[in-house]
Amino acid sequence: MNALTVDVEDWFHVCGLAREPVVAPAEWRLRANVDKLLTLFAEQQVRATFFVLGWVAENVPGLVRQIALAGHEIASHGYSHRLVVQLDPPRFRDEIRRTGDILERQSGTRPVGYRAPQWSLSLETPWPFDILYEEGYRYDSSCTPLHFIGNPRGRRTPYRLKTAAGSLWEIPPMVTPSLLGNLPTGGGWGLRLFPRRVIENTIRDGGDLSASARF
């Protein structure tokens, strides 16, 4: 079993640029890319989880509804694409609650899944997981077993994560073990840079149960 996920954000979110004052709507690539993905997924008869930024949902009318009507799960990617480490608990709670309200209003279903922008959530900082559970989320997909942005000794398959508030599922992104350590084959850069054979072998071997794409 493999899970396919998409982070619904534009290139300027990843680059950390300011939003509307810097990048005009004509330069946004997100809508066209999501349309391509939805067509591809329909042709291949697969369903995915789309982690949507609240800001994107507000500024691209009809996008969330389009994804949901195609049969895909709508989950939260936070609101502003600010790293969790840049937020204090009140601001983090406000971001995920605000995004949950937006996604529920547009899709008809309250999201239960969350992924932190740029994998900026780890077990070394436990308080966000408590807030996620308290706000109705039941799984997280942020803790990546990689150097620099995660814990290279972290688990590579889904597991239960106990918090002071309750229990969440943690679903790590796909990585490929190697002599050099875990390789980020399941993320956006990995899908672009690693040979297709390496990615296909990892998926087929079943050692990791999730894969992600970023557009």
C-alpha positions as CSV (number, residue, x, y, z in Angstrom):
1,M,0.0,0.0,0.0
2,N,1.2,3.5,-0.9
3,A,-0.3,6.9,-0.1
4,L,0.1,9.7,-2.6
5,T,0.1,13.3,-1.3
6,V,0.3,16.8,-2.9
7,D,1.4,20.0,-1.1
8,V,-0.8,22.7,-2.7
9,E,1.4,25.8,-2.6
10,D,3.1,27.9,-5.3
11,W,6.8,28.5,-6.0
12,F,6.9,31.7,-4.1
13,H,5.7,30.1,-0.9
14,V,8.6,27.7,-0.9
15,C,11.1,30.5,-1.7
16,G,9.8,32.5,1.3
17,L,8.8,35.6,-0.8
18,A,6.1,37.9,0.4
19,R,2.8,37.1,-1.2
20,E,0.6,39.5,-3.1
21,P,2.9,42.6,-3.2
22,V,5.7,40.6,-4.8
23,V,4.1,38.0,-7.1
24,A,1.2,39.0,-9.4
25,P,-1.6,36.5,-9.9
26,A,-0.6,36.1,-13.6
27,E,2.7,34.6,-12.4
28,W,1.0,32.0,-10.2
29,R,1.6,28.4,-11.5
30,L,-0.5,26.6,-9.0
31,R,-3.9,26.4,-10.7
32,A,-2.6,25.0,-14.0
33,N,-0.4,22.4,-12.2
34,V,-3.3,21.2,-10.0
35,D,-5.5,20.9,-13.2
36,K,-2.8,18.7,-14.7
37,L,-2.6,16.5,-11.6
38,L,-6.3,16.1,-11.4
39,T,-6.5,15.0,-15.0
40,L,-3.6,12.6,-14.5
41,F,-5.0,11.1,-11.4
42,A,-8.4,10.6,-13.0
43,E,-6.8,8.8,-16.0
44,Q,-4.9,6.5,-13.6
45,Q,-7.9,6.1,-11.3
46,V,-5.9,7.1,-8.2
47,R,-6.9,9.2,-5.2
48,A,-4.6,11.4,-3.2
49,T,-4.4,13.7,-0.2
50,F,-4.0,17.4,-1.0
51,F,-2.4,19.4,1.8
52,V,-3.8,22.9,1.0
53,L,-2.5,26.2,2.3
54,G,-5.3,28.3,3.8
55,W,-4.0,31.4,2.0
56,V,-4.2,29.5,-1.3
57,A,-7.8,28.3,-0.6
58,E,-8.8,32.0,0.0
59,N,-7.0,33.4,-3.1
60,V,-7.8,30.7,-5.7
61,P,-11.6,30.5,-5.8
62,G,-13.1,27.1,-6.5
63,L,-9.8,25.2,-6.2
64,V,-10.6,23.3,-3.0
65,R,-14.1,22.4,-4.2
66,Q,-12.7,21.1,-7.5
67,I,-10.2,18.8,-5.7
68,A,-12.8,17.5,-3.3
69,L,-15.4,16.8,-6.0
70,A,-12.7,14.8,-7.8
71,G,-12.7,12.4,-4.8
72,H,-9.5,13.5,-3.1
73,E,-8.9,14.2,0.6
74,I,-8.5,17.8,1.6
75,A,-6.0,18.3,4.4
76,S,-4.3,21.3,6.0
77,H,-0.9,22.7,5.2
78,G,-1.3,25.6,7.6
79,Y,-2.3,29.1,6.5
80,S,0.7,31.2,5.6
81,H,3.5,28.7,4.9
82,R,5.4,30.1,7.8
83,L,7.6,27.5,9.5
84,V,6.2,26.1,12.8
85,V,9.4,27.2,14.5
86,Q,8.6,30.8,13.7
87,L,5.2,30.6,15.4
88,D,4.4,30.6,19.1
89,P,1.5,28.4,20.4
90,P,-1.3,31.0,20.0
91,R,-0.3,31.9,16.5
92,F,0.1,28.2,15.5
93,R,-3.4,27.4,16.9
94,D,-4.8,30.4,15.0
95,E,-3.2,29.3,11.7
96,I,-4.5,25.7,11.9
97,R,-7.9,26.7,13.2
98,R,-8.3,29.4,10.5
99,T,-7.2,27.0,7.8
100,G,-9.6,24.3,9.1
101,D,-12.5,26.7,9.0
102,I,-11.7,27.8,5.4
103,L,-11.2,24.2,4.1
104,E,-14.4,23.0,5.8
105,R,-16.4,25.8,4.4
106,Q,-15.1,25.2,0.8
107,S,-15.1,21.4,0.8
108,G,-17.9,20.5,3.2
109,T,-15.5,18.4,5.4
110,R,-13.3,19.4,8.3
111,P,-9.7,18.4,7.7
112,V,-8.2,15.8,10.0
113,G,-4.7,15.7,8.5
114,Y,-1.9,18.2,8.7
115,R,1.5,18.8,7.2
116,A,3.8,21.5,8.4
117,P,5.4,23.9,5.8
118,Q,8.8,22.6,4.8
119,W,8.6,19.7,7.3
120,S,9.2,22.2,10.1
121,L,7.7,20.0,12.8
122,S,9.6,17.5,14.9
123,L,9.3,15.4,18.0
124,E,11.8,17.7,19.7
125,T,9.1,20.3,19.9
126,P,6.0,18.5,21.2
127,W,3.6,21.3,21.9
128,P,2.3,21.6,18.3
129,F,1.1,18.0,18.4
130,D,-1.0,18.7,21.5
131,I,-2.6,21.7,19.7
132,L,-3.3,19.6,16.5
133,Y,-5.2,17.0,18.5
134,E,-7.1,19.6,20.5
135,E,-8.2,21.2,17.2
136,G,-9.5,18.0,15.8
137,Y,-6.6,16.7,13.7
138,R,-6.0,13.0,13.9
139,Y,-2.8,12.6,11.8
140,D,0.3,14.5,11.0
141,S,2.7,14.0,8.1
142,S,5.6,16.4,8.9
143,C,8.3,14.4,10.7
144,T,10.8,13.4,8.0
145,P,13.6,11.0,8.6
146,L,16.2,13.1,6.9
147,H,19.3,15.1,7.8
148,F,19.0,18.9,8.2
149,I,15.2,19.1,8.1
150,G,14.3,16.1,10.4
151,N,15.7,13.2,12.4
152,P,17.8,10.9,10.2
153,R,17.2,8.1,12.7
154,G,13.4,8.7,12.7
155,R,10.9,6.0,11.8
156,R,10.1,5.5,8.1
157,T,6.7,4.0,8.4
158,P,3.5,5.2,10.1
159,Y,3.3,5.1,13.9
160,R,1.1,6.2,16.7
161,L,2.3,9.4,18.4
162,K,1.2,10.0,22.0
163,T,0.6,13.6,23.1
164,A,-0.6,15.1,26.4
165,A,-4.0,15.7,24.7
166,G,-4.4,12.4,22.8
167,S,-3.0,10.1,20.2
168,L,-2.1,11.0,16.6
169,W,-0.9,9.0,13.7
170,E,2.4,10.2,12.3
171,I,2.9,9.4,8.6
172,P,6.5,10.2,7.4
173,P,7.2,11.0,3.8
174,M,8.8,8.4,1.7
175,V,12.6,8.1,1.8
176,T,15.1,5.6,0.3
177,P,17.7,4.1,2.7
178,S,21.2,4.1,1.4
179,L,24.8,3.9,2.5
180,L,24.8,7.7,2.6
181,G,21.7,7.8,4.8
182,N,18.0,8.3,3.9
183,L,17.5,9.9,0.5
184,P,14.5,12.3,0.0
185,T,13.0,10.4,-2.9
186,G,9.4,11.1,-1.9
187,G,9.5,14.9,-1.9
188,G,9.2,17.4,-4.7
189,W,13.0,17.8,-5.3
190,G,13.5,14.0,-5.0
191,L,10.9,13.2,-7.7
192,R,12.7,15.7,-10.0
193,L,16.3,14.7,-9.3
194,F,16.5,10.9,-8.5
195,P,16.3,8.3,-11.2
196,R,12.9,6.9,-11.8
197,R,14.2,3.4,-11.2
198,V,15.2,4.3,-7.6
199,I,11.8,5.8,-6.9
200,E,9.9,2.9,-8.4
201,N,12.0,0.4,-6.4
202,T,11.3,2.2,-3.2
203,I,7.5,2.3,-3.8
204,R,7.5,-1.4,-4.9
205,D,9.5,-2.6,-1.9
206,G,6.9,-1.2,0.5
207,G,9.4,-0.2,3.1
208,D,7.8,3.2,3.2
209,L,4.1,3.8,2.9
210,S,3.8,7.4,1.6
211,A,5.0,9.5,-1.3
212,S,4.5,13.2,-1.9
213,A,4.7,15.7,-4.7
214,R,5.0,19.5,-4.4
215,F,3.7,21.8,-7.1
